[in-house]
Amino acid sequence: MCEGLPHACACSRRWNHWLDLWLGACRQRTSRRTPCAVGQGCCFSRRSIARPVDRRKGHKRNIRRLYRPDVVETLSPADAFELVIVPVKHYALVQTLKEVVPLVGAAEFLLLTQNWRGTSDIDPILPRTRYIYGDAKAGGTFSGGTLLAALKAIDLGSPEGEPSPLARKFEGLFASAGIKTRLHSDMLHYLWIQYAITGGLWAALMQAGNINAMLNDREATSAALRAVCECLEVVKRRGVDLSRYAETKPFLTNSALRKRVNIWMTCWMFRHDEYTKRCSAHAFGDPVEVKTFYDDLIATGPDLGVSMPAMESYADAIRQFAE
């Protein structure tokens, strides 16, 4: 999720009416509770401290900042919002849109979330011309009332085909905040790739119990890479050309040497790269999300003729984590 994205003040200079719906995206200890008018209940702090790792060009890498979100408690079409960002967990997206869309008039949407089941549940609520998908290279978690976050870039694309004018509008929005943006054709294919990689690694992490236990066990790390390979095979059977996506290459190499190097690099990043550590820090924060990823992947694989022994071996760990 993108709780730490410091975009509101930078972008408000370009568009006067826009809204970032933090529906279910924030789970933090706060000094003041402000219920959302729509979506899941959330806690907001009028004075939140953020410590992001900021990888935007020209910005300090490590900062500590007091962040004052501008929170609204009611929505109305009369507010005339032009753009709405919805950073919710993907399993809550449909219900959120059912509640939000009637309240924001003709606003256009960025769905900053994951996807595995296509858009058939979304399209009756919101026409495809009014929304795009996004995947933020950002993340973090709250510790002692402080948001430990990381910010790098964002990927954007239309539900189908080439980037639409709306995607390019959002590209300009993030560019105005100095955030690197990459536009995709076939955005759902890209999201499925991310889903497969995340789902495989999360399952292995649940089995190990914590990140250090997984990294200190070479077999556990190898099994995690095998699990990701199985999940990527599911995506391939869906008709996605994996060779178009550079992030799949570390998992799909046939070279034993490259596999050992990839394992070493994975361990190094999770141990020493602050951006990687913070982006993965929320893995234990939402059992529903982790189980949804796992169930989706493990259900789709057999339907497409994909054997998934590594993923299946994590079933008990996922069940126990979700209980």
Summary of the structure (lengths in Angstrom):
residues: 323
radius of gyration: 19.5
end to end distance: 23.0
largest distance: 60.9
contacts: 1033
relative contact order: 0.12
helix: 46%
strand: 16%
